Amino acid sequence: IEFRNVYFRYPNTKNYVLNGVNFTIDNRETISIVGRNGAGKTTMIKLLSRLYKPEKGEIRVNGKNINDYDYASYNRLLSVIFQDFKVFEFTIMENIALCDEENGAAESKTMAAAEKAGIYDYISGLKDGAGTYVGTTFDENGTNLSGGQRQKVAIARAVYKDSKMIVLDEPTAALDPVAEAETYEKLNELIDGKTAVYISHRLSSCKFCDRILLLDGGTITEEGTHDELMRRGGLYAKMFQLQADALLSGNPV
C-alpha cells in the first residue's frame, strides 16, 4: 500500500487536512498511525477505503491506483472499524455476519468471531445466543449492550469478514484498561498473517506494532518503532510520556 504525495481538504474549506502525505505499508505489516486530535488520521483511512478521493496525489495497492479496481472487489480486501461504527437493532448474528447471515455456517462463524473479539461468553450466556436481538425495538426480550460490548460486536464483524487487511480506528476507545489489554491480545491473534493499520490515541497500544507513523501538520513527521521514536525524543516521545505521567497520577488523558 502506498500513499504518493496525497493532498486532501474537505469541501468548502481552504486548509488541507493532508498536505503531501507519503508512506508505504508492506504486506503483513502492522502499522500504527498516531497524532494529535484533528491531525487527519481518520481522513487517511477514509481515503484508503475509497469513501473520499485525494485532491492531488494517489493511493496505490500492488502498484495500481485504488480507484482503478472494481469497487466491490476492492471492498472485499478491507475490514474497517471506524470510531463511529454502528450496531443495529437486529440480532447479534445479523450484526456480525451482515448479509451473510443466511450462510449455513454463519452461526458457527459468528461465535468464532465473537470469541476472538472477546464477547463469546456474554453471547453464549444469552437465552437465544447469537439469535438475541440488540435492543427492544423488535423484541422485548432483546439485550441492551454496553458501549464496550458494542465495540466488541463491531470488532467481531471485522473478524467475520476475514479480509486481507484490517483497519481499526480507535478500536478500544470504549474499554477500560484491563479490557483494552485483553482485546489487544486477541487482536494480535486476529491479525496474524494480515496487514493491519491501527489508529489510537492510547499510545501504549503502539508498542507491539512493526512501525509507527506520526501525522502532524498534514504530513508524516516521524516514523519508526516505539523504541526508536522514544530515543529520538520528538513529539511521539513527548505525547507518550504525557499519557504515562497522567495515568500514574490517576488522571489519564
C-alpha positions in Angstrom: 0.0 0.0 0.0 1.5 3.3 -1.0 0.4 6.9 -0.4 2.1 9.1 -3.0 2.1 12.8 -2.3 -1.5 12.8 -1.1 -3.4 16.1 -0.6 -6.9 16.3 0.7 -9.2 19.0 2.1 -12.9 18.9 2.8 -15.4 20.7 0.6 -15.7 24.5 1.2 -12.6 24.6 3.3 -9.3 26.3 2.5 -6.8 24.3 4.6 -5.5 20.9 3.6 -6.1 18.2 6.2 -3.4 16.1 4.4 -0.6 18.0 2.9 1.7 15.8 0.8 1.5 12.5 2.7 4.0 9.8 1.6 4.4 6.4 3.2 4.2 2.7 2.3 2.8 -0.3 4.2 4.3 -3.7 3.4 2.3 -6.9 3.1 1.5 -8.4 6.5 3.0 -5.4 8.3 1.3 -3.9 11.4 1.3 -0.1 11.4 0.1 2.4 14.0 -0.9 5.9 12.9 -0.8 8.4 15.7 -1.1 12.2 16.1 -3.0 15.0 17.8 -6.8 15.3 17.6 -7.7 16.5 14.1 -4.4 15.6 12.6 -6.1 13.7 9.7 -5.7 10.1 10.8 -9.3 9.0 10.2 -9.3 11.0 6.9 -6.4 8.9 5.7 -8.4 5.7 6.4 -11.4 7.1 4.7 -9.3 7.8 1.6 -7.9 4.3 1.7 -11.4 2.9 2.0 -12.4 5.0 -1.1 -15.0 7.0 0.8 -13.1 10.1 -0.4 -10.7 10.7 -3.3 -7.4 12.6 -2.9 -7.4 16.1 -4.4 -3.9 15.5 -5.5 -1.6 12.5 -5.5 -2.7 8.9 -5.4 -3.0 5.8 -3.3 -1.7 2.6 -4.8 -2.2 -1.1 -3.9 0.2 -3.5 -5.6 1.3 -0.7 -7.8 -2.2 0.1 -9.1 -4.3 3.2 -8.2 -7.1 2.0 -5.8 -9.7 3.8 -7.9 -8.9 1.6 -10.9 -10.0 -1.5 -9.0 -13.6 -2.8 -9.2 -15.2 -1.3 -6.1 -16.8 -4.5 -4.8 -13.6 -6.4 -5.3 -11.5 -3.7 -3.6 -14.0 -3.6 -0.7 -13.5 -7.3 0.0 -9.9 -6.6 0.7 -10.6 -4.4 3.7 -12.2 -4.9 7.1 -12.6 -1.4 8.6 -13.9 -0.4 12.0 -14.4 3.3 12.3 -14.7 5.1 15.6 -18.3 6.0 14.7 -19.3 2.4 14.0 -23.0 1.3 14.1 -24.7 -1.6 15.9 -28.2 -2.2 14.6 -31.3 -3.3 16.5 -31.3 -6.7 14.7 -29.9 -10.0 16.0 -26.3 -10.2 17.2 -25.7 -12.7 14.4 -27.1 -10.3 11.8 -24.9 -7.5 13.2 -21.8 -9.6 12.9 -22.5 -11.6 9.8 -24.3 -8.8 8.0 -25.5 -10.0 4.6 -24.0 -13.4 5.1 -26.4 -14.4 7.9 -28.2 -17.0 5.6 -25.0 -18.9 5.1 -25.3 -22.3 6.7 -22.1 -21.8 8.7 -23.0 -18.2 9.7 -23.8 -19.1 13.3 -20.6 -21.0 14.0 -18.5 -18.3 12.2 -20.3 -15.7 14.2 -19.4 -17.4 17.5 -15.8 -17.9 16.4 -15.5 -14.2 15.6 -17.2 -13.4 18.9 -14.6 -15.4 20.7 -11.7 -13.6 19.0 -13.4 -10.3 19.8 -13.8 -11.2 23.5 -17.6 -11.3 23.7 -18.2 -15.0 23.3 -19.0 -15.7 26.9 -21.6 -12.9 27.0 -23.4 -14.1 23.9 -23.3 -17.7 25.0 -25.0 -16.8 28.3 -28.0 -15.3 26.5 -31.1 -17.4 26.2 -31.2 -17.1 22.4 -27.4 -16.8 21.9 -26.4 -15.1 18.7 -30.1 -15.0 17.8 -30.8 -12.5 20.5 -31.9 -9.1 19.3 -29.9 -5.9 20.2 -32.3 -3.6 22.0 -36.0 -4.0 22.4 -37.4 -2.3 19.3 -38.2 -5.6 17.6 -38.1 -8.0 20.6 -39.0 -7.0 24.1 -36.6 -9.7 25.3 -33.7 -8.2 23.4 -30.4 -7.3 25.2 -29.0 -3.9 25.8 -25.3 -3.8 25.1 -22.9 -1.6 26.9 -20.5 0.7 24.9 -17.7 -1.8 25.3 -19.8 -4.7 24.2 -21.0 -2.8 21.1 -17.4 -2.1 20.3 -16.6 -5.9 20.6 -19.5 -6.7 18.3 -18.0 -4.3 15.7 -14.6 -6.0 16.1 -16.3 -9.4 15.7 -17.9 -8.0 12.4 -14.4 -7.3 11.1 -13.1 -10.7 12.2 -16.0 -12.4 10.4 -15.3 -10.7 7.1 -11.8 -12.2 7.2 -10.2 -9.7 4.8 -6.6 -9.5 3.9 -6.3 -6.1 5.5 -7.8 -4.9 8.8 -8.1 -1.2 9.8 -9.0 -0.3 13.3 -9.8 3.3 14.1 -9.8 3.7 17.9 -10.8 0.0 18.4 -10.7 0.1 22.2 -11.9 3.7 23.0 -14.9 2.4 25.0 -13.0 -0.2 27.0 -11.3 0.1 30.4 -7.5 -0.6 30.6 -7.9 -4.2 31.6 -10.4 -5.0 28.8 -8.3 -3.0 26.4 -5.2 -5.2 27.2 -7.3 -8.3 26.7 -8.7 -7.1 23.4 -5.3 -6.2 22.0 -4.1 -9.6 22.9 -6.9 -11.1 21.0 -6.4 -8.6 18.1 -2.8 -9.9 17.8 -4.3 -13.3 17.1 -6.8 -11.8 14.7 -4.3 -10.0 12.6 -1.8 -12.9 12.4 -0.8 -13.1 8.7 -2.8 -10.0 7.7 -1.8 -6.4 7.0 -3.1 -4.2 9.8 -3.4 -0.5 10.5 -4.3 0.9 13.9 -5.3 4.4 14.8 -5.2 5.0 18.5 -4.9 7.9 21.0 -3.6 5.4 23.6 0.0 5.3 22.6 0.7 2.2 24.8 -1.2 0.2 22.2 1.5 1.1 19.6 4.3 -0.8 21.3 3.5 -4.1 19.6 3.3 -2.6 16.1 6.1 -3.2 13.5 6.1 0.6 12.8 4.6 3.8 14.0 3.8 6.8 11.8 3.3 10.2 13.4 1.0 12.5 11.5 1.5 16.2 12.3 0.7 19.3 10.3 -0.8 17.2 7.5 2.4 15.2 6.9 4.3 12.2 8.3 6.9 13.8 10.5 8.2 10.7 12.5 8.4 7.1 11.6 9.9 4.1 13.4 9.4 1.5 16.1 8.2 2.6 19.6 11.8 2.3 21.0 13.3 4.2 18.1 10.8 7.1 18.5 11.3 7.2 22.2 15.1 7.5 21.8 14.5 10.3 19.2 12.8 12.4 21.8 10.4 14.1 19.4 6.6 14.7 19.5 5.8 11.0 19.8 8.1 10.6 22.9 6.5 13.7 24.5 3.0 12.5 23.8 3.8 9.0 25.2 5.4 10.5 28.4 2.4 12.8 29.0 0.0 9.9 28.8 2.2 7.7 31.0 2.5 10.5 33.6 -1.2 11.2 33.6 -2.0 7.5 34.0 0.3 7.2 37.0 -1.2 10.3 38.6 -4.7 8.9 38.2 -5.8 11.5 35.6 -5.4 9.7 32.2 -5.6 11.8 29.0 
